[in-house]
């Protein structure tokens, strides 16, 4: 049904005289041209004006909801609406109905959409008498998918979270967590430092290839004797975290070995003491 005919001057004149145009289609697909001179009742007038109100739909507004999703919203203040029919297009010309929803709420989430694609939407209302005219067209573009690659250097240095496929224009966060005996150094891309924070957030504009750099932890083992004349020790120096270290004590003449202590706490009673750094 083409309700735009209701706006023409001639039809308004006919309504005032109580006459029905011969070629004007009536409600629910019936034709009134077989009834020349028919008089429009007050009930028919109410139907006509209700349809005019339904035609006044606001432009549907698509908003990015999540990856591959758009949330469509529109408005209509007419109480005679039974629901809405939603149509979608990728060329703004050829539309296909994708959903029929109740009169409330006036929103719809369109899922499974392709990245890097612009979608066009229009909405029409309906009730038991038929369909309204279409709203104006609203559109939105689903962002392109980009790939965030993130690796650890050395690979044993730690773990990485946040890499993968994300939508362009969104905020991505990659996080580096050092393993035991390693410490985080920085994030680099192409050899250039981009962040010194283990958690690096940025706005996605294209593919990224990030490297989380870690450094192994090292310790210095210092040994000594008490009293100083009591003997000699070996095995101290710089060692890597996790390495096996052995220190040994040899008493001088007139002395006997007692124990090894660290910060006043006994750690071994053997002259040769092996531990993990």
PyMOL commands that set and color helices and strands:
alter all, ss='L'
color gray80, all
select helices_A, chain A and resi 3-7+9-17+27-29+42-54+155-157+228-230
alter helices_A, ss='H'
color red, helices_A
select strands_A, chain A and resi 61-66+69-73+83-89+96-102+107-110+117-127+130-134+138-142+145-153+158-161+164-167+171-178+182-189+192-195+199-203+208-216+218-221+231-234+237-240+244-251+260-262+265-268+272-276
alter strands_A, ss='S'
color yellow, strands_A
deselect
rebuild
show_as cartoon
